[in-house]
Amino acid sequence: SDQANINLNSPNKGLGPAGGAGPLTDVPVEDGAMGVSSINTLPPGLTEEEAEEIRSELVKVEEEINTLRQVLLAKEKHSADLKRKLGLSPLNELKQNLTKGWQDVQTSNALESCQSTSSSIPVAFVMTGAVTL
């Protein structure tokens, strides 16, 4: 089947053998060379050899990107499994974040209260963290 030989990362994609709206495959163009199409022109100052080298590098980079996406997806699934084993659900994480945020607000309010009532400690020391409460 032609479908089994389709390389979607190929820099040489063109229309299918029917010449119509078929699947994308590599098709020969001028002089039997494989290419995007005969309409594709090179930027000024770029030789065909340089363009082919750049296309080759682009294919490699796109393959690396796809590999990294797969690795990231696997790690995200592993992370979710570990969290599930620890009993950490998204709801529990949200609760923990809200609790921590509330504690931070309370600590901040306590610090402000301490600053406004304390005349023996200069505010600059408290603000810079030189004094911890």
N, C-alpha and C positions, 0 to 999 in steps of 0.2 A: 504494500500500500504506500502511496506517495506521502500520506500523512505521517508515517513513521520516520521519514527522513527529513522532516522540517526542523530547522534550527532557528528558533526565534531570536537568538542572540547574534545571528549572522549579520555582518555588515552588508551582505549581498542579497537582501530580500527583494523580491519582485513579484509580479503577478504570476499566478499558477499557469500551468501549461496550456490551459484553454484560452489564456490571454484575457479573460474576463475577470469577474469578481470571485475567483477561486481562492484557495488557501495560499498563504504566502510561502514561496519556496525560492531557492536560488535558481536563477535563470540565466542562460548565456546571453551576452549582448555582443556588440561589435567585435569582430575578429575572434569569436568563440570565447572571449574572456568572461569571467564571472564578474558582475558588477551590479550596482543599484539600477542604473539605467543609462542610456546614452545621453540623456539630458543633463545628468549630474556633471557639473563643471568643477574644476579644482580652483581653490583660491589662488590669486596671483602669487607667484613665487614658490608654489608648492608643486614638487614633481610627483608623478604617479607613484614612484617608489616611496617617497616620504608619506604620501597619502595612505598607501597600503600599510606602512609601518604604524601610522597613527590609528588606522582602523583596527589593526591587530591588537594594539595596546588597549584600545577602547573595548574590544571584546573581552580581553583579559580582566579589565577593571570591572566591567559589568558582571562578569562571572564571579569575581571576588565579592561584589556587592550582594549578589544573590546568595552566596555562601554565608556571608555575615548575617544576612536577614534570617537564614535558616538557623544559624547558631543562636542568634538572639531569641528567636521563637522558642527553640528548645530550652534555653536558659530561663525564659519567662515561664514556661510550663513547669520546669523543675522548681522554680521559686514558688509558684502557686501550690505545687504539691507539698513542699516543705512547710509553707504557711498553714495549709490545711491540716497537716500532721500535728502542728503546734496549736491547732485550734484557732488560728488567726483568720477570721473571715474579713471581707471588706468592711462589713458593719462593725466588727470589733476594732479594726484599725481606725475607722472613723471615730469611734468612741474614744479610743486612746488618744488620738490627735486632738479631739475636743477637750478631753480632760487635761492634757498637757497645756493646751492653749489657755484654758481657764486658770490653771496653776500659774502660768506665766503672767497673766493679767493680775492675779492676786499678789504675786511677788512684786510686780511693778507698782501696784497700789501701796503695798507695804513699804517699799523703798521710798516712794513719794511722801508717804506719811512720816516716815523716819526723817527724811530730809527736811521737811517743813517744821518738825518739832525739835530737831537737834541743832543746838547752837554751838556745841563744842567741836563738831566735825565740820570742816569746810566742805561746802557742796562740791567743789571741784574734785576733791579726793574721791567722793562717792561716785560722781559722774564718770570719772576715768577708770574706776575699778580698783584704785589703790587701796580702798577700804572695802572689805566684803562684809556684808551683814549676815 
